[in-house]
Every structure is written in structure tokens, then in C-alpha cells.
Amino acid sequence: MTTRYRVEYALKSHRRDQLIEWIKGLLAVPFVLHSQPTVVYQEHSENLIAVAADTHQRYAEIFRDVETLIRDH
């Protein structure tokens, strides 16, 4: 069992990989900005399919850009 001190120490920002944190930040922004706050009652509705496709495309664009940055570096 780990102590509270060890858990808090491991969660500090100096123990985190800044590249991973940056990528997570890139992925969080489109998720929040483009999320739909409405309730979807039909699981396979056209609106839900369109939102899912748009979100998938945005994530693919972000990952493509991150891969390009890493490849160029």
C-alpha cells in the first residue's frame, strides 16, 4: 500500500511528461468546444452520427498534425 505522500508526489507536474500533457490538452479542447449539451434520445439518430463523424475527423486531424510535428523534429 502506498502512502499519501508518495501518491501526492507522483501526481506533481514535475513527474509528468510535458509532451503527453500537451497532446492531452490538444485533444481536450475540441471535445469540450464541439460537444453537444443536448440529450440524445435515439441512440442511432442522424444528429448523433453526424456529431460522431465530425468529432472523429477532428481527432484524426489533431493526431495527423502531432505525428507531423514529431516526424519533423
C-alpha positions, 0 to 999 in steps of 0.5 A, a space after each residue: 500500500 502506498 502512502 499519501 505522500 508518495 501518491 501526492 508526489 507522483 501526481 506533481 507536474 514535475 513527474 509528468 511528461 510535458 509532451 503527453 500533457 500537451 497532446 492531452 490538452 490538444 485533444 481536450 479542447 475540441 471535445 469540450 468546444 464541439 460537444 453537444 449539451 443536448 440529450 440524445 434520445 435515439 441512440 442511432 439518430 442522424 444528429 448523433 452520427 453526424 456529431 460522431 463523424 465530425 468529432 472523429 475527423 477532428 481527432 484524426 486531424 489533431 493526431 495527423 498534425 502531432 505525428 507531423 510535428 514529431 516526424 519533423 523534429 
